[in-house]
Amino acid sequence: MKKNDKTQILSASRRDILKYSGATAATILAAPWVNRAWADTVELNMLSWYGLAEPDMVEEFEAENNVKFKPKYYAGGDNMLAALAQSPAGTFDIIHTDAEYARILIARGDLIDEMDPSDYPFGDMQHEDFKNFPGHWADGKLYSVICRFGHLGVSYNTEAVTHDEAMSYNVFWDSKLTGKVGHFDWHLPSLGEISLLNGNNDPSPFNIDQAAWEAVQAKTLSLKPQVKGFFDYGGTFSSLKNGEILACVGIGDWVTGVVAADGAAVDSVVPDEGGIQWTESYSIVSTSTKKDMANKYIQYALSPAGQVRSANMKAYPGFCVTNAGQEALIKATPDEARRTGQMPGMSNNPITLINEGRIHYRDTPKQQSLEDWNEFWSEYKNA
């Protein structure tokens, strides 16, 4: 698997944050918040993907600790960077982000705090990689803690596409899906999947030379006649649910699990070419005045109770990262544990897929810049 690369981390700067602020600002979401009546309530300001500060995730912690979360929601790592660029220092207490963007936060040097590994259950992590996850550490110091993960592959309408057909990314080019393929509007997931289709799995679909990058661009452009549109967070859910699209690039069970529970005929698989893992984590903002409470919440999120809530999160489900979390999930909601393979011995068990070498951790580009991929994505959308 991948290792930390300090030289990659140090190459980022505040410009990496500022350059995304203009194009992505419109897609940042804000959540309503109502203040509590009593004056001593602790407000925790969280920058996160949608749903991480909703009642089904935080109500127990809020009640036990007299805390109220005030979230600022985003969709996609570039939008997270834009939110930071537009917010004064001290705006947030906790940042919930994707692992590949955590290294950009670390690169700032003064944005997030070093964390004490002994505060968290690293000894109980389900996979050895989770103990020293790429992008979370720098120079042997911890700055971001893994809290949940999921797998991306082929997401499809089960009435239009068979399971066997979905076991290759080539299904997106099937003539019966012309005008019915969607993209989640973020370049890393979709381009990563097409990179895997092109055979870029060693060392990573995100670590490719110029020739391979040009081939990924060409293959991606060849898909455009199939594409219905590029969808934001809410649009991805609704377009799959109402049949506007019959397959979607760059997503997985984090979307179809919710849509299927609402009655739609959809599913996701990790295809033969391999899948991509999204990995989410928490960091504590260096300018926060509520660091102890922020840290206490991160510990709660990694407790068995917090892991069960995360796995069943209404906004989008995620896999447990600890053994104790998975055991608690099996006891609390066995149907969800079984549906997602989070039981020992299941062929689609998330850890089994990692161990089989079928999963590649999502990352930022290694031989191109993040801006290169972002610019091509804009060109592709307008082609």
Short mmCIF file of the C-alpha atoms (twelve columns), coordinates in Angstrom:
data_MODEL
# 
_entry.id   MODEL 
# 
loop_
_atom_site.group_PDB 
_atom_site.id 
_atom_site.type_symbol 
_atom_site.label_atom_id 
_atom_site.label_alt_id 
_atom_site.label_comp_id 
_atom_site.label_asym_id 
_atom_site.label_seq_id 
_atom_site.Cartn_x 
_atom_site.Cartn_y 
_atom_site.Cartn_z 
_atom_site.pdbx_PDB_model_num 
ATOM 1   C CA . MET A 1   0.000   0.000   0.000   1 
ATOM 2   C CA . LYS A 2   0.957   3.647   -0.122  1 
ATOM 3   C CA . LYS A 3   3.331   5.355   2.259   1 
ATOM 4   C CA . ASN A 4   3.409   8.915   3.518   1 
ATOM 5   C CA . ASP A 5   5.409   11.195  1.322   1 
ATOM 6   C CA . LYS A 6   6.593   14.246  3.218   1 
ATOM 7   C CA . THR A 7   7.852   15.902  0.050   1 
ATOM 8   C CA . GLN A 8   4.358   15.659  -1.443  1 
ATOM 9   C CA . ILE A 9   2.891   17.191  1.710   1 
ATOM 10  C CA . LEU A 10  5.276   20.107  1.819   1 
ATOM 11  C CA . SER A 11  4.584   20.979  -1.822  1 
ATOM 12  C CA . ALA A 12  1.119   22.204  -0.935  1 
ATOM 13  C CA . SER A 13  0.483   25.727  0.289   1 
ATOM 14  C CA . ARG A 14  -2.271  28.183  0.989   1 
ATOM 15  C CA . ARG A 15  -2.469  28.696  -2.785  1 
ATOM 16  C CA . ASP A 16  -3.730  25.092  -3.032  1 
ATOM 17  C CA . ILE A 17  -6.688  26.194  -0.940  1 
ATOM 18  C CA . LEU A 18  -7.282  29.611  -2.479  1 
ATOM 19  C CA . LYS A 19  -7.222  28.505  -6.122  1 
ATOM 20  C CA . TYR A 20  -10.375 26.410  -5.698  1 
ATOM 21  C CA . SER A 21  -12.420 29.016  -3.870  1 
ATOM 22  C CA . GLY A 22  -13.960 30.712  -6.902  1 
ATOM 23  C CA . ALA A 23  -15.123 27.788  -9.002  1 
ATOM 24  C CA . THR A 24  -16.512 25.697  -6.194  1 
ATOM 25  C CA . ALA A 25  -18.016 28.195  -3.796  1 
ATOM 26  C CA . ALA A 26  -21.517 27.843  -5.226  1 
ATOM 27  C CA . THR A 27  -21.727 24.171  -4.300  1 
ATOM 28  C CA . ILE A 28  -20.892 24.560  -0.626  1 
ATOM 29  C CA . LEU A 29  -23.886 23.821  1.538   1 
ATOM 30  C CA . ALA A 30  -24.819 25.434  4.818   1 
ATOM 31  C CA . ALA A 31  -27.008 23.770  7.412   1 
ATOM 32  C CA . PRO A 32  -29.560 25.529  9.619   1 
ATOM 33  C CA . TRP A 33  -28.763 25.703  13.306  1 
ATOM 34  C CA . VAL A 34  -30.874 26.661  16.265  1 
ATOM 35  C CA . ASN A 35  -29.224 27.816  19.508  1 
ATOM 36  C CA . ARG A 36  -30.030 26.139  22.806  1 
ATOM 37  C CA . ALA A 37  -31.679 28.031  25.582  1 
ATOM 38  C CA . TRP A 38  -29.030 27.691  28.234  1 
ATOM 39  C CA . ALA A 39  -25.986 29.932  28.069  1 
ATOM 40  C CA . ASP A 40  -23.343 27.384  28.963  1 
ATOM 41  C CA . THR A 41  -23.958 25.134  25.972  1 
ATOM 42  C CA . VAL A 42  -20.713 24.453  24.125  1 
ATOM 43  C CA . GLU A 43  -20.929 25.192  20.397  1 
ATOM 44  C CA . LEU A 44  -18.780 22.974  18.201  1 
ATOM 45  C CA . ASN A 45  -18.333 24.303  14.692  1 
ATOM 46  C CA . MET A 46  -17.767 21.484  12.231  1 
ATOM 47  C CA . LEU A 47  -16.766 21.659  8.568   1 
ATOM 48  C CA . SER A 48  -17.865 18.369  7.076   1 
ATOM 49  C CA . TRP A 49  -19.603 16.329  4.441   1 
ATOM 50  C CA . TYR A 50  -23.383 16.511  4.749   1 
ATOM 51  C CA . GLY A 51  -24.904 14.514  7.581   1 
ATOM 52  C CA . LEU A 52  -21.985 14.267  10.007  1 
ATOM 53  C CA . ALA A 53  -23.517 16.781  12.410  1 
ATOM 54  C CA . GLU A 54  -27.168 15.778  12.030  1 
ATOM 55  C CA . PRO A 55  -29.133 14.492  15.050  1 
ATOM 56  C CA . ASP A 56  -28.838 10.812  14.131  1 
ATOM 57  C CA . MET A 57  -25.062 11.204  14.439  1 
ATOM 58  C CA . VAL A 58  -24.607 13.649  17.331  1 
ATOM 59  C CA . GLU A 59  -27.776 13.779  19.446  1 
ATOM 60  C CA . GLU A 60  -26.477 11.356  22.079  1 
ATOM 61  C CA . PHE A 61  -23.172 13.200  22.447  1 
ATOM 62  C CA . GLU A 62  -24.920 16.575  22.530  1 
ATOM 63  C CA . ALA A 63  -27.285 15.465  25.298  1 
ATOM 64  C CA . GLU A 64  -24.550 13.917  27.437  1 
ATOM 65  C CA . ASN A 65  -22.111 16.828  27.099  1 
ATOM 66  C CA . ASN A 66  -24.345 19.916  26.773  1 
ATOM 67  C CA . VAL A 67  -23.003 20.506  23.278  1 
ATOM 68  C CA . LYS A 68  -24.604 21.853  20.127  1 
ATOM 69  C CA . PHE A 69  -23.011 21.280  16.735  1 
ATOM 70  C CA . LYS A 70  -22.996 24.094  14.215  1 
ATOM 71  C CA . PRO A 71  -22.121 22.558  10.830  1 
ATOM 72  C CA . LYS A 72  -20.940 23.960  7.541   1 
ATOM 73  C CA . TYR A 73  -21.465 21.287  4.899   1 
ATOM 74  C CA . TYR A 74  -19.645 20.710  1.631   1 
ATOM 75  C CA . ALA A 75  -19.530 18.007  -1.067  1 
ATOM 76  C CA . GLY A 76  -16.107 17.128  -2.501  1 
ATOM 77  C CA . GLY A 77  -12.626 17.907  -1.256  1 
ATOM 78  C CA . ASP A 78  -12.137 20.936  -3.489  1 
ATOM 79  C CA . ASN A 79  -15.245 22.486  -1.961  1 
ATOM 80  C CA . MET A 80  -13.837 21.873  1.505   1 
ATOM 81  C CA . LEU A 81  -10.733 23.838  0.516   1 
ATOM 82  C CA . ALA A 82  -12.930 26.608  -0.830  1 
ATOM 83  C CA . ALA A 83  -14.867 26.815  2.442   1 
ATOM 84  C CA . LEU A 84  -11.629 27.179  4.373   1 
ATOM 85  C CA . ALA A 85  -10.368 29.857  2.007   1 
ATOM 86  C CA . GLN A 86  -13.520 31.901  2.540   1 
ATOM 87  C CA . SER A 87  -13.690 31.550  6.337   1 
ATOM 88  C CA . PRO A 88  -11.721 33.615  8.872   1 
ATOM 89  C CA . ALA A 89  -9.294  31.819  11.169  1 
ATOM 90  C CA . GLY A 90  -11.099 30.396  14.175  1 
ATOM 91  C CA . THR A 91  -14.340 29.670  12.324  1 
ATOM 92  C CA . PHE A 92  -14.180 25.894  12.852  1 
ATOM 93  C CA . ASP A 93  -13.338 23.562  15.728  1 
ATOM 94  C CA . ILE A 94  -13.406 20.231  13.881  1 
ATOM 95  C CA . ILE A 95  -12.717 19.461  10.239  1 
ATOM 96  C CA . HIS A 96  -14.133 16.255  8.823   1 
ATOM 97  C CA . THR A 97  -12.476 15.520  5.516   1 
ATOM 98  C CA . ASP A 98  -11.269 12.926  3.047   1 
ATOM 99  C CA . ALA A 99  -7.882  11.403  3.791   1 
ATOM 100 C CA . GLU A 100 -6.308  12.608  0.561   1 
ATOM 101 C CA . TYR A 101 -7.173  16.209  1.462   1 
ATOM 102 C CA . ALA A 102 -5.988  15.884  5.052   1 
ATOM 103 C CA . ARG A 103 -2.391  16.082  3.793   1 
ATOM 104 C CA . ILE A 104 -3.185  19.502  2.309   1 
ATOM 105 C CA . LEU A 105 -4.423  20.636  5.718   1 
ATOM 106 C CA . ILE A 106 -1.236  19.286  7.291   1 
ATOM 107 C CA . ALA A 107 0.854   21.124  4.713   1 
ATOM 108 C CA . ARG A 108 -0.443  24.458  5.989   1 
ATOM 109 C CA . GLY A 109 1.583   23.802  9.137   1 
ATOM 110 C CA . ASP A 110 -0.618  25.948  11.374  1 
ATOM 111 C CA . LEU A 111 -4.162  24.912  10.491  1 
ATOM 112 C CA . ILE A 112 -4.685  21.675  12.448  1 
ATOM 113 C CA . ASP A 113 -3.186  20.362  15.681  1 
ATOM 114 C CA . GLU A 114 -0.975  17.380  16.279  1 
ATOM 115 C CA . MET A 115 -3.053  14.649  17.950  1 
ATOM 116 C CA . ASP A 116 -2.113  12.101  20.608  1 
ATOM 117 C CA . PRO A 117 -2.415  8.569   19.147  1 
ATOM 118 C CA . SER A 118 -3.030  7.148   22.636  1 
ATOM 119 C CA . ASP A 119 -6.379  8.976   22.702  1 
ATOM 120 C CA . TYR A 120 -7.785  6.706   19.995  1 
ATOM 121 C CA . PRO A 121 -8.328  2.940   19.557  1 
ATOM 122 C CA . PHE A 122 -5.606  2.313   16.987  1 
ATOM 123 C CA . GLY A 123 -4.935  -1.106  18.494  1 
ATOM 124 C CA . ASP A 124 -8.486  -2.142  17.578  1 
ATOM 125 C CA . MET A 125 -8.441  -0.970  13.953  1 
ATOM 126 C CA . GLN A 126 -9.775  -3.541  11.504  1 
ATOM 127 C CA . HIS A 127 -6.846  -3.216  9.117   1 
ATOM 128 C CA . GLU A 128 -3.180  -2.544  9.690   1 
ATOM 129 C CA . ASP A 129 -3.243  0.303   7.137   1 
ATOM 130 C CA . PHE A 130 -5.780  2.170   9.250   1 
ATOM 131 C CA . LYS A 131 -3.238  2.536   12.056  1 
ATOM 132 C CA . ASN A 132 -0.923  4.653   9.898   1 
ATOM 133 C CA . PHE A 133 -3.196  5.789   7.117   1 
ATOM 134 C CA . PRO A 134 -1.621  7.734   4.231   1 
ATOM 135 C CA . GLY A 135 -2.222  11.461  4.556   1 
ATOM 136 C CA . HIS A 136 -2.984  11.379  8.282   1 
ATOM 137 C CA . TRP A 137 0.595   11.431  9.578   1 
ATOM 138 C CA . ALA A 138 3.672   13.571  8.893   1 
ATOM 139 C CA . ASP A 139 7.146   12.958  10.322  1 
ATOM 140 C CA . GLY A 140 5.678   10.308  12.614  1 
ATOM 141 C CA . LYS A 141 3.120   12.727  14.061  1 
ATOM 142 C CA . LEU A 142 -0.645  12.254  13.902  1 
ATOM 143 C CA . TYR A 143 -2.850  15.075  12.589  1 
ATOM 144 C CA . SER A 144 -6.010  13.354  11.386  1 
ATOM 145 C CA . VAL A 145 -7.859  10.276  12.683  1 
ATOM 146 C CA . ILE A 146 -9.704  7.809   10.456  1 
ATOM 147 C CA . CYS A 147 -13.386 7.516   11.417  1 
ATOM 148 C CA . ARG A 148 -15.228 5.769   8.531   1 
ATOM 149 C CA . PHE A 149 -14.741 4.523   4.995   1 
ATOM 150 C CA . GLY A 150 -16.509 3.047   1.978   1 
ATOM 151 C CA . HIS A 151 -15.882 1.618   -1.467  1 
ATOM 152 C CA . LEU A 152 -16.601 3.069   -4.899  1 
ATOM 153 C CA . GLY A 153 -17.274 1.024   -8.015  1 
ATOM 154 C CA . VAL A 154 -20.152 0.542   -10.438 1 
ATOM 155 C CA . SER A 155 -23.536 1.821   -9.253  1 
ATOM 156 C CA . TYR A 156 -26.474 0.763   -11.365 1 
ATOM 157 C CA . ASN A 157 -30.212 0.237   -11.770 1 
ATOM 158 C CA . THR A 158 -30.811 -3.475  -11.225 1 
ATOM 159 C CA . GLU A 159 -33.752 -3.485  -13.663 1 
ATOM 160 C CA . ALA A 160 -31.533 -2.246  -16.499 1 
ATOM 161 C CA . VAL A 161 -28.141 -3.753  -15.703 1 
ATOM 162 C CA . THR A 162 -27.322 -7.243  -14.434 1 
ATOM 163 C CA . HIS A 163 -24.861 -7.961  -11.661 1 
ATOM 164 C CA . ASP A 164 -22.511 -9.666  -14.138 1 
ATOM 165 C CA . GLU A 165 -22.611 -6.663  -16.487 1 
ATOM 166 C CA . ALA A 166 -21.837 -4.346  -13.579 1 
ATOM 167 C CA . MET A 167 -18.679 -6.299  -12.770 1 
ATOM 168 C CA . SER A 168 -16.723 -4.190  -15.285 1 
ATOM 169 C CA . TYR A 169 -16.471 -0.440  -15.728 1 
ATOM 170 C CA . ASN A 170 -16.982 -1.152  -19.455 1 
ATOM 171 C CA . VAL A 171 -20.716 -1.309  -18.736 1 
ATOM 172 C CA . PHE A 172 -20.788 2.494   -18.765 1 
ATOM 173 C CA . TRP A 173 -20.149 2.344   -22.528 1 
ATOM 174 C CA . ASP A 174 -22.998 -0.141  -23.172 1 
ATOM 175 C CA . SER A 175 -25.339 1.145   -25.882 1 
ATOM 176 C CA . LYS A 176 -28.413 0.491   -23.740 1 
ATOM 177 C CA . LEU A 177 -27.128 3.121   -21.319 1 
ATOM 178 C CA . THR A 178 -26.664 5.873   -23.914 1 
ATOM 179 C CA . GLY A 179 -27.806 9.119   -22.343 1 
ATOM 180 C CA . LYS A 180 -28.413 7.360   -19.042 1 
ATOM 181 C CA . VAL A 181 -24.989 7.454   -17.364 1 
ATOM 182 C CA . GLY A 182 -24.329 9.973   -14.623 1 
ATOM 183 C CA . HIS A 183 -21.248 11.306  -12.883 1 
ATOM 184 C CA . PHE A 184 -20.926 12.429  -9.299  1 
ATOM 185 C CA . ASP A 185 -19.471 15.856  -9.985  1 
ATOM 186 C CA . TRP A 186 -15.991 15.409  -8.541  1 
ATOM 187 C CA . HIS A 187 -13.009 14.463  -10.659 1 
ATOM 188 C CA . LEU A 188 -11.082 12.120  -8.329  1 
ATOM 189 C CA . PRO A 189 -13.694 9.324   -8.074  1 
ATOM 190 C CA . SER A 190 -14.611 9.190   -11.762 1 
ATOM 191 C CA . LEU A 191 -11.119 9.614   -13.185 1 
ATOM 192 C CA . GLY A 192 -9.789  7.132   -10.645 1 
ATOM 193 C CA . GLU A 193 -12.271 4.510   -11.822 1 
ATOM 194 C CA . ILE A 194 -11.448 5.080   -15.494 1 
ATOM 195 C CA . SER A 195 -7.769  4.893   -14.619 1 
ATOM 196 C CA . LEU A 196 -8.421  1.451   -13.090 1 
ATOM 197 C CA . LEU A 197 -10.272 0.396   -16.236 1 
ATOM 198 C CA . ASN A 198 -7.146  1.342   -18.187 1 
ATOM 199 C CA . GLY A 199 -5.127  -1.029  -16.014 1 
ATOM 200 C CA . ASN A 200 -3.426  1.566   -13.786 1 
ATOM 201 C CA . ASN A 201 -3.463  -0.438  -10.563 1 
ATOM 202 C CA . ASP A 202 0.247   -0.596  -9.718  1 
ATOM 203 C CA . PRO A 203 1.088   1.362   -7.693  1 
ATOM 204 C CA . SER A 204 -2.156  3.321   -7.886  1 
ATOM 205 C CA . PRO A 205 -4.735  4.681   -10.339 1 
ATOM 206 C CA . PHE A 206 -3.667  8.129   -9.094  1 
ATOM 207 C CA . ASN A 207 0.059   7.595   -9.624  1 
ATOM 208 C CA . ILE A 208 0.356   7.510   -13.406 1 
ATOM 209 C CA . ASP A 209 2.841   8.930   -15.915 1 
ATOM 210 C CA . GLN A 210 2.025   11.397  -18.673 1 
ATOM 211 C CA . ALA A 211 1.235   8.760   -21.286 1 
ATOM 212 C CA . ALA A 212 -1.165  6.991   -18.940 1 
ATOM 213 C CA . TRP A 213 -2.750  10.317  -17.967 1 
ATOM 214 C CA . GLU A 214 -3.352  11.163  -21.625 1 
ATOM 215 C CA . ALA A 215 -4.918  7.721   -22.113 1 
ATOM 216 C CA . VAL A 216 -7.222  8.291   -19.134 1 
ATOM 217 C CA . GLN A 217 -8.326  11.603  -20.628 1 
ATOM 218 C CA . ALA A 218 -9.002  10.005  -24.017 1 
ATOM 219 C CA . LYS A 219 -10.988 7.149   -22.480 1 
ATOM 220 C CA . THR A 220 -12.978 9.571   -20.353 1 
ATOM 221 C CA . LEU A 221 -13.835 11.763  -23.351 1 
ATOM 222 C CA . SER A 222 -15.082 8.676   -25.215 1 
ATOM 223 C CA . LEU A 223 -17.724 8.238   -22.504 1 
ATOM 224 C CA . LYS A 224 -19.267 11.680  -23.002 1 
ATOM 225 C CA . PRO A 225 -21.952 10.544  -25.524 1 
ATOM 226 C CA . GLN A 226 -23.278 8.206   -22.817 1 
ATOM 227 C CA . VAL A 227 -23.541 10.882  -20.155 1 
ATOM 228 C CA . LYS A 228 -26.812 12.393  -19.006 1 
ATOM 229 C CA . GLY A 229 -25.237 14.846  -16.606 1 
ATOM 230 C CA . PHE A 230 -22.983 15.701  -13.701 1 
ATOM 231 C CA . PHE A 231 -24.743 15.700  -10.363 1 
ATOM 232 C CA . ASP A 232 -24.142 17.241  -6.964  1 
ATOM 233 C CA . TYR A 233 -24.835 15.424  -3.706  1 
ATOM 234 C CA . GLY A 234 -28.622 15.701  -3.811  1 
ATOM 235 C CA . GLY A 235 -28.838 15.324  -7.573  1 
ATOM 236 C CA . THR A 236 -26.965 12.031  -7.487  1 
ATOM 237 C CA . PHE A 237 -29.517 10.559  -5.089  1 
ATOM 238 C CA . SER A 238 -32.582 11.851  -6.916  1 
ATOM 239 C CA . SER A 239 -31.413 10.968  -10.443 1 
ATOM 240 C CA . LEU A 240 -30.791 7.345   -9.447  1 
ATOM 241 C CA . LYS A 241 -34.048 7.135   -7.555  1 
ATOM 242 C CA . ASN A 242 -36.248 8.493   -10.353 1 
ATOM 243 C CA . GLY A 243 -34.484 6.600   -13.159 1 
ATOM 244 C CA . GLU A 244 -33.067 9.684   -14.837 1 
ATOM 245 C CA . ILE A 245 -29.802 7.759   -14.905 1 
ATOM 246 C CA . LEU A 246 -29.371 3.969   -14.947 1 
ATOM 247 C CA . ALA A 247 -25.712 3.869   -13.943 1 
ATOM 248 C CA . CYS A 248 -23.360 6.271   -12.216 1 
ATOM 249 C CA . VAL A 249 -19.581 6.688   -12.283 1 
ATOM 250 C CA . GLY A 250 -17.670 7.593   -9.135  1 
ATOM 251 C CA . ILE A 251 -20.034 6.486   -6.386  1 
ATOM 252 C CA . GLY A 252 -20.880 3.361   -4.426  1 
ATOM 253 C CA . ASP A 253 -23.045 2.095   -1.603  1 
ATOM 254 C CA . TRP A 254 -22.796 5.440   0.192   1 
ATOM 255 C CA . VAL A 255 -25.437 6.550   -2.345  1 
ATOM 256 C CA . THR A 256 -27.191 3.390   -3.496  1 
ATOM 257 C CA . GLY A 257 -27.569 2.053   0.034   1 
ATOM 258 C CA . VAL A 258 -29.709 5.064   0.909   1 
ATOM 259 C CA . VAL A 259 -31.637 5.042   -2.384  1 
ATOM 260 C CA . ALA A 260 -32.313 1.296   -2.175  1 
ATOM 261 C CA . ALA A 261 -33.631 1.688   1.367   1 
ATOM 262 C CA . ASP A 262 -36.104 4.178   -0.092  1 
ATOM 263 C CA . GLY A 263 -37.422 1.537   -2.495  1 
ATOM 264 C CA . ALA A 264 -35.381 2.114   -5.665  1 
ATOM 265 C CA . ALA A 265 -33.959 -0.802  -7.659  1 
ATOM 266 C CA . VAL A 266 -30.284 0.129   -7.367  1 
ATOM 267 C CA . ASP A 267 -27.091 -1.518  -6.178  1 
ATOM 268 C CA . SER A 268 -23.305 -1.069  -6.218  1 
ATOM 269 C CA . VAL A 269 -20.465 -3.537  -6.761  1 
ATOM 270 C CA . VAL A 270 -16.683 -3.481  -6.735  1 
ATOM 271 C CA . PRO A 271 -15.927 -4.604  -10.311 1 
ATOM 272 C CA . ASP A 272 -13.220 -6.947  -11.536 1 
ATOM 273 C CA . GLU A 273 -10.882 -4.034  -12.314 1 
ATOM 274 C CA . GLY A 274 -10.971 -3.049  -8.642  1 
ATOM 275 C CA . GLY A 275 -12.598 -0.381  -6.543  1 
ATOM 276 C CA . ILE A 276 -11.595 2.852   -4.855  1 
ATOM 277 C CA . GLN A 277 -11.845 3.514   -1.140  1 
ATOM 278 C CA . TRP A 278 -13.042 6.811   0.255   1 
ATOM 279 C CA . THR A 279 -11.672 7.381   3.725   1 
ATOM 280 C CA . GLU A 280 -12.916 10.062  6.090   1 
ATOM 281 C CA . SER A 281 -11.231 11.494  9.156   1 
ATOM 282 C CA . TYR A 282 -11.385 14.173  11.835  1 
ATOM 283 C CA . SER A 283 -8.867  16.877  12.671  1 
ATOM 284 C CA . ILE A 284 -8.852  19.522  15.406  1 
ATOM 285 C CA . VAL A 285 -8.434  23.106  14.240  1 
ATOM 286 C CA . SER A 286 -5.451  24.829  15.822  1 
ATOM 287 C CA . THR A 287 -7.354  28.081  16.496  1 
ATOM 288 C CA . SER A 288 -10.248 26.337  18.272  1 
ATOM 289 C CA . THR A 289 -10.927 27.352  21.868  1 
ATOM 290 C CA . LYS A 290 -12.847 24.105  22.471  1 
ATOM 291 C CA . LYS A 291 -10.171 21.549  21.666  1 
ATOM 292 C CA . ASP A 292 -10.895 19.280  24.633  1 
ATOM 293 C CA . MET A 293 -14.544 18.925  23.663  1 
ATOM 294 C CA . ALA A 294 -13.642 18.477  20.007  1 
ATOM 295 C CA . ASN A 295 -11.279 15.694  20.976  1 
ATOM 296 C CA . LYS A 296 -13.913 14.124  23.209  1 
ATOM 297 C CA . TYR A 297 -16.306 13.981  20.271  1 
ATOM 298 C CA . ILE A 298 -13.718 12.335  18.029  1 
ATOM 299 C CA . GLN A 299 -13.236 9.697   20.735  1 
ATOM 300 C CA . TYR A 300 -17.011 9.209   20.828  1 
ATOM 301 C CA . ALA A 301 -17.146 8.835   17.037  1 
ATOM 302 C CA . LEU A 302 -14.620 5.988   17.312  1 
ATOM 303 C CA . SER A 303 -16.427 4.294   20.209  1 
ATOM 304 C CA . PRO A 304 -18.694 1.312   19.443  1 
ATOM 305 C CA . ALA A 305 -21.778 3.518   19.885  1 
ATOM 306 C CA . GLY A 306 -20.393 6.171   17.528  1 
ATOM 307 C CA . GLN A 307 -19.377 3.581   14.958  1 
ATOM 308 C CA . VAL A 308 -22.883 2.086   14.936  1 
ATOM 309 C CA . ARG A 309 -24.352 5.524   14.301  1 
ATOM 310 C CA . SER A 310 -21.827 6.136   11.527  1 
ATOM 311 C CA . ALA A 311 -22.604 2.820   9.816   1 
ATOM 312 C CA . ASN A 312 -26.313 3.638   9.872   1 
ATOM 313 C CA . MET A 313 -26.003 7.365   9.108   1 
ATOM 314 C CA . LYS A 314 -29.122 8.564   7.307   1 
ATOM 315 C CA . ALA A 315 -27.242 10.880  4.951   1 
ATOM 316 C CA . TYR A 316 -24.927 8.127   3.698   1 
ATOM 317 C CA . PRO A 317 -23.678 4.947   5.374   1 
ATOM 318 C CA . GLY A 318 -20.034 4.087   6.006   1 
ATOM 319 C CA . PHE A 319 -18.076 1.052   7.153   1 
ATOM 320 C CA . CYS A 320 -16.860 0.659   10.734  1 
ATOM 321 C CA . VAL A 321 -13.116 1.122   11.215  1 
ATOM 322 C CA . THR A 322 -12.765 -0.746  14.536  1 
ATOM 323 C CA . ASN A 323 -13.413 -4.357  15.449  1 
ATOM 324 C CA . ALA A 324 -15.485 -3.300  18.458  1 
ATOM 325 C CA . GLY A 325 -17.529 -1.044  16.188  1 
ATOM 326 C CA . GLN A 326 -18.292 -3.884  13.787  1 
ATOM 327 C CA . GLU A 327 -19.218 -6.218  16.647  1 
ATOM 328 C CA . ALA A 328 -21.596 -3.585  18.035  1 
ATOM 329 C CA . LEU A 329 -23.085 -3.062  14.559  1 
ATOM 330 C CA . ILE A 330 -23.782 -6.784  14.158  1 
ATOM 331 C CA . LYS A 331 -25.629 -6.778  17.479  1 
ATOM 332 C CA . ALA A 332 -27.489 -3.497  16.969  1 
ATOM 333 C CA . THR A 333 -28.483 -3.703  13.290  1 
ATOM 334 C CA . PRO A 334 -27.605 -7.147  11.904  1 
ATOM 335 C CA . ASP A 335 -29.510 -6.561  8.661   1 
ATOM 336 C CA . GLU A 336 -27.361 -3.537  7.823   1 
ATOM 337 C CA . ALA A 337 -24.200 -5.392  8.800   1 
ATOM 338 C CA . ARG A 338 -25.187 -8.262  6.501   1 
ATOM 339 C CA . ARG A 339 -26.240 -5.979  3.645   1 
ATOM 340 C CA . THR A 340 -22.868 -4.241  3.617   1 
ATOM 341 C CA . GLY A 341 -20.766 -7.346  4.158   1 
ATOM 342 C CA . GLN A 342 -19.683 -6.249  7.624   1 
ATOM 343 C CA . MET A 343 -19.744 -9.738  9.031   1 
ATOM 344 C CA . PRO A 344 -16.833 -12.182 9.193   1 
ATOM 345 C CA . GLY A 345 -16.647 -14.601 6.275   1 
ATOM 346 C CA . MET A 346 -18.728 -12.634 3.782   1 
ATOM 347 C CA . SER A 347 -17.244 -12.396 0.277   1 
ATOM 348 C CA . ASN A 348 -17.930 -8.657  0.098   1 
ATOM 349 C CA . ASN A 349 -16.518 -7.948  3.548   1 
ATOM 350 C CA . PRO A 350 -14.723 -4.581  3.191   1 
ATOM 351 C CA . ILE A 351 -11.535 -5.799  4.869   1 
ATOM 352 C CA . THR A 352 -11.504 -8.967  2.751   1 
ATOM 353 C CA . LEU A 353 -11.667 -6.837  -0.409  1 
ATOM 354 C CA . ILE A 354 -8.712  -4.768  0.792   1 
ATOM 355 C CA . ASN A 355 -6.705  -7.885  1.638   1 
ATOM 356 C CA . GLU A 356 -7.443  -9.354  -1.793  1 
ATOM 357 C CA . GLY A 357 -5.860  -6.289  -3.405  1 
ATOM 358 C CA . ARG A 358 -9.093  -5.211  -5.051  1 
ATOM 359 C CA . ILE A 359 -9.292  -1.848  -3.283  1 
ATOM 360 C CA . HIS A 360 -7.145  1.218   -3.985  1 
ATOM 361 C CA . TYR A 361 -7.149  4.147   -1.610  1 
ATOM 362 C CA . ARG A 362 -8.374  7.330   -3.254  1 
ATOM 363 C CA . ASP A 363 -5.629  9.913   -3.509  1 
ATOM 364 C CA . THR A 364 -4.651  13.171  -5.122  1 
ATOM 365 C CA . PRO A 365 -2.601  12.897  -8.352  1 
ATOM 366 C CA . LYS A 366 1.047   12.032  -7.817  1 
ATOM 367 C CA . GLN A 367 2.612   12.826  -11.210 1 
ATOM 368 C CA . GLN A 368 0.222   15.595  -12.215 1 
ATOM 369 C CA . SER A 369 -1.110  18.456  -10.135 1 
ATOM 370 C CA . LEU A 370 -4.550  18.499  -8.575  1 
ATOM 371 C CA . GLU A 371 -5.207  21.497  -10.786 1 
ATOM 372 C CA . ASP A 372 -4.379  19.430  -13.912 1 
ATOM 373 C CA . TRP A 373 -7.091  16.930  -13.072 1 
ATOM 374 C CA . ASN A 374 -9.539  19.649  -12.079 1 
ATOM 375 C CA . GLU A 375 -8.974  21.538  -15.341 1 
ATOM 376 C CA . PHE A 376 -9.475  18.418  -17.451 1 
ATOM 377 C CA . TRP A 377 -12.685 17.667  -15.548 1 
ATOM 378 C CA . SER A 378 -14.009 21.109  -16.468 1 
ATOM 379 C CA . GLU A 379 -13.037 20.557  -20.108 1 
ATOM 380 C CA . TYR A 380 -14.750 17.161  -20.108 1 
ATOM 381 C CA . LYS A 381 -17.960 18.561  -18.671 1 
ATOM 382 C CA . ASN A 382 -18.041 21.227  -21.381 1 
ATOM 383 C CA . ALA A 383 -17.009 18.950  -24.274 1 
# 
